[in-house]
Structures are given as C-alpha cells and as structure tokens.
C-alpha cells in the first residue's frame, strides 16, 4: 500500500466515524423526544411509569449522545495524525464491532486500515 492510498484509508475511517457519530446524536434526539412523548400517554395516576419513562428519557439519550460525541471526536482527531488518535479509534472500533452488522463492518474496516504498516508510520 502506498502513502496516498494509506492517507485515503485514514480519511475514510475519520469520515465514517464522524458520520456515524452524527447519526448517533440524531438517534439520541429521537429517543429523547420519543420517550418524553410516550410519557404523555401514561395515565396520570401511574406515577411509577411516569418516573421510569422520565429517567429513561434522560439516561438513554445521554449515553447515546456521549458515544456519538466520542465517535465524532475520534474521527476528527485522525486528521491530526497524532499517535493517540489512532489508538483511540482502534479502541472505539473494537467496541463498535459489538454492534452487528453495520458497526462490525465499520469496526473491522477501521481496525484493518489503521493497523497497516504504512498507516502506522504516518502516526509516528
């Protein structure tokens, strides 16, 4: 693999992580609005259900949003070619492999691309 091809793989990995991070943020907003909207359909006398939906309506979107922000940060950091950014994206990609099938494909490709010797040399 030549240097131009290695740079194009790094660029693609960065763009993939930024795009999927943005999608995660959009998903967090959808979950936030959906759970808060669903809470309005719970009977007023069922306070436990309202409290559970209120809690889930905060916790789940917050977790999804944090994951999305980390993905965006990691993807953007690849463009600085710092050694820590490559390691961060490899760790995030390994975690993404648990999200079958799209996350697995993105994770495997990201790990493969960032483990190439030419790419490793770019991050020294």
C-alpha angles and dihedrals in degrees: 000000000000126000095260092052091047090052091050091052091050090048092050092049090050093048092047092053093046092049095046090046090053090049089051090053090051089048090051090054091049092050091046093053094040096053093044090048091049089052089063090062095056115103112260093235092057096082095162092059090048091051092048092050091046091052094046089045089063105032101047097047090044092055093045090047093050091050090049093050092049090050091050092047092048093048093048092046091060089071090065091059092222116159092234092055092058091049092047092052092047090053092047091046091053089053090046089058087074090065101081129233110357097028090047092054092047092046096048093047092047093049092046093049095046094047094058112116093235091053092047089054091053091058098052 
